[in-house]
């Protein structure tokens, strides 16, 4: 199939496919007339890349999965390099979850404090403070 058909079937653009080709993620095969040609295996490579990107993997992180598929494995995540990327991504997600949990707890404390202050507001009393401005995330 030609580049336009592959782009349509993969739900992407020809520009994106050319970019993946320039990064070595998509093969650069040409027919005798100079047109790029692709097959069903290339569509599977694209589906793997797009799925991983939808999950938050950057383009370079998809490379071991693509290489695993190119090596003939039925799935792109069964090779040691792919498994290592999964592990790193899980560590990254765990760290982000920890950071977000901490931020959520701080916001919840601030809300509880502000609600109490609003209920006990005394005319002429001190202005309520906001501790959120002291944190850097």
C-alpha positions, 0 to 999 in steps of 0.5 A: 500500500502507499503512504496515503492509504497507510496513513488513513488506515492508521488514523494519522497523517502522511507527514507523521509517517515520514517523520517516523521514517526519518527517525528509523521507526518505519521502514523506508521501502520504495517501489520502482516508481519511487513511491513509498510502499508499506504492508500489513506489518508496517500497519502493526508497527504504527498501531504499536507506536500509537497505542504506546503514545496514547499511554504517555510513552514518548516516541523514543520509548516506542523504539524497543517495541518496534524493534521487537516486532521487526525481530519477528515477535508476535507482540512488541512487548515481549523482548527484554528491552520492551520490558525494561521500558515498561518498568521505567514507565511504571516507576515514572508513573508511581513517582507522578502519582506520589507527587499528585497525592501530596499536592491533593493532600495539601489542597485538601488541608487548605480547603479544610482550613479555609472552610473553618476560617470562613465559618468562624470569620470575625469582622475585623479579624486577621486576613486568612493566609494561603500556604499554597504559595510557599510550595514549589512543585 
